[in-house]
């Protein structure tokens, strides 16, 4: 079955306050200076969701009603060879965040790979030497200690695309 023209959905935990402002500025600066795509700062709660858009929105709303505000704490910056996280902010393990991920998996009847929460600063395929050079210019203290998450958003993109578009947003209690 071809995925051409179909959508992939993802649920993101959104930062707020200083973390949101400073991470967003860093993502924009990196994307402009490297000719890469810009995106909203986020921690992916659950990705690779497919199906009927209205059904996915209903499930996301239901999920939001089961979630409580959760502390998200940063644990430094790092890099990897993955396109979606060549530069990223590490997250400290949080029972609330892992609980939210398990609830999302249950709501969407999904089994994801190992949950490794992070906040990407760039999407690109880069050589290790280039990642290390970019990483050396990032001050992890600029982002603060983290944030208290109070919002999840549903985003969508075409399977063959790279640009995510906001579908809807829900507050969590």
Residue, then its C-alpha position, 0 to 999 in steps of 0.5 A: x500500500x502506498x503512503x503517497x499523499x497520506x498523512x502521518x500524525x504526531x503528538x507533541x508536548x509543548x514547552x512554554x516560557x523561557x524554554x519555549x522562547x530560547x529553544x525556538x530562537x535556537x532552532x530558527x537560528x540553526x535552520x537559517x544558518x544551515x538551510x534546514x527546515x524550522x519547526x516548533x520546539x517540542x518533545x514527541x510524546x507519540x509519533x507515526x500515527x496514521x488513520x482518520x483525521x477526525x478519529x485522531x483528533x478525538x483520541x488526542x482530546x481524550x488523551x489530554x483529559x487523562x494527562x496532568x501537567x508534568x515537569x520536563x527537565x533538561x539534561x544537557x545537549x547532545x548529538x546523534x546520526x539520526x536525521x530527526x535529532x542531529x542536535x538535541x536537548x536531552x530530557x531527564x527521566x520523569x515518571x510523569x512523562x513516561x506515564x503520558x507516553x504509556x497513556x498515548x500508546x494505549x489510547x492509540x493502540x500503538x507499540x512504539x520503539x524505546x521511548x527516548x524523550x528529547x527536544x530536537x534543535x535541528x533536522x538534518x543528516x550531518x557528518x559527525x564532525x559537523x554535528x560536533x562543530x555546531x554543538x560546540x556553539x550551543x550553551x545548554x544553560x541558555x535553555x534553562x532547567x526545563x518547563x512545566x508542560x501544560x499543552x499537547x499539540x497534534x501535528x501532521x505532515x504528508x508521509x513524503x514531506x518534511x514540514x509539520x503543520x499544527x492540527x489542534x492543541x489541547x491544554x492538560x490539567 
